[in-house]
Amino acid sequence: MKEKIIYNIKDRVVRIAQEKGINMLEFFSQLGLSYGNFKGVQKQSALSSDALAMILSVHKDISPAWLLVGEGEMFRKTPQIEERAETYLNAELEGVSNAVILSMERVITSQETTIKSQEKTIVSLEKQLALLEREISLLRKD
């Protein structure tokens, strides 16, 4: 199904945020742009090539042809292999990081429990040692 052509490039930029369900202020802040430049009279002004490059680098799934001239589909048909690999790797690393963090938290909790137990054992042994030293001292006096 062909996308409806949106003739104003700034309207297409706004459409990206709408389609992705991103809050407008967050969307434009992430791109280093002002939402005010995409409303009212300001939306008729030109968009810099740096802004276009930023949009396409942050939103790699957007078709450059659609963004620049309004032709074709908004989203690319299939992500490039590098993008898919990067997405997969990031998800894997994030999962590993979270798993490692949870595992380390469990180890730390276990070690803290062991330390508390050993501190109690040390206190108990110190008391026993003190009693034995008193007994030895009393036996030597006899």
N, C-alpha and C positions, 0 to 999 in steps of 0.2 A: 504494500500500500504506500503510495507516494505521500510525502509530507506536504502540507500546505505551505506554499512559499511565503516567507516573511521577508519583506523587502528591506527593512531597516536592520542593519547589523546589530545595533544595540538592542532591538527587540529580540533578536535571536539569542543574544547573550543572556537576557532576562529569562528567556524560555528554557535555557539550560538549567538554571536554578529551579525553576518551576517543575520541570520534568524530573529532576533529581530530588525534589522535595527539600531543598536546602533553603534555610532562612536567608532572605535577600541581604540583610546587613552582614551576616556571617560570610555569605558567598562573595560579596564584593570586598570585604575586609581581607579574606583569604587571598584574593587576587591583587590586593594593594590598590583597589579602585574605590571611588566614591559612588554610592548608590544614587546620589543626587544627580550625577552626570547621565543617568539612564532614565530620567523622568522628565516630563514636561518638554519645554523648549530645548533643554540640554541634550535630549536624546536624538536630536537632529544633527548634532555636531559629530565630527569625525572621531574615530577610535584609533589610537596610535598602534603602530606595528608591534611595539613592545607589549602593549596590553593584549593584543591578539596572540602573540607568542606565549604570554603567560597563561592565558586561558587554555590554549591547546596543550601546554606542557602540564598543567594541573589536571585538566580533564581530557586525558588521552583517548577516551572512548568517543569523543566528539569528532565528527567528520570535518576536516578542514574545509572541504568544498561547501558543505552546508553552512558552516559558520561564516565563511568569507563572501560567498555569493548566493547562498540560499538554495543551492541545488542538491537534489538527492535526499538521503535520509539523514536525520540528525546524528544518529549513532552509527559508528562504523559497524560493518557487518560482522567481522571477526577481529578480535584483538590481535595485534601482532605477537609473534612468538615471544619476543623479548618481554613484552608487557605481561603476557600470561605467566611467564617464568618468574618475573619480578613479583607479581601478585602472589603466586604460589609460594615463593621463597619467603616473602614477608609474612604471610599467614603461618607458614611452618615455623619461622623464627619466633614469631609472637607466641605461638602455641608452646614452643620449646621454652621460651623465656618464662611464660606463666607456669609451666610444669616445673621448671627448675626452681622458681621462686617458691612455689607451694612445697616442693620437696625440701628445700632448705629451711623453710619455716618449721616444718615437721621435725627436721633434724635438730634445729635450735631448741624447740620446745622439749624434745626428748633429752637433750644435753642439759638443759636447765633443770629438769626433773632429776636427772642423775646427780648433778652437782649438789642440789638441795639434800638429796639422800646421803651423799658422801659427807656433807657438812655435819649432818646429824650423827653419822657413824663416827666421825672424828671427835665430836664433842663427847659422845659416849665412851670412846676409847681413852680420851684424856681423863675422864672421871675415873675409869677403871685403873689407869696408870697411877693416878694420884692416890687411890686407895691402896694399891699394891706397894707404892713407895712408903706410905705410912706404916703398913704392916711390916715391911722389911726394916724400917727404922725402929719400930717397937721390938722386933725380934732381936735386933742387934743390941739394944739396950739391956735385954735380959741376959 
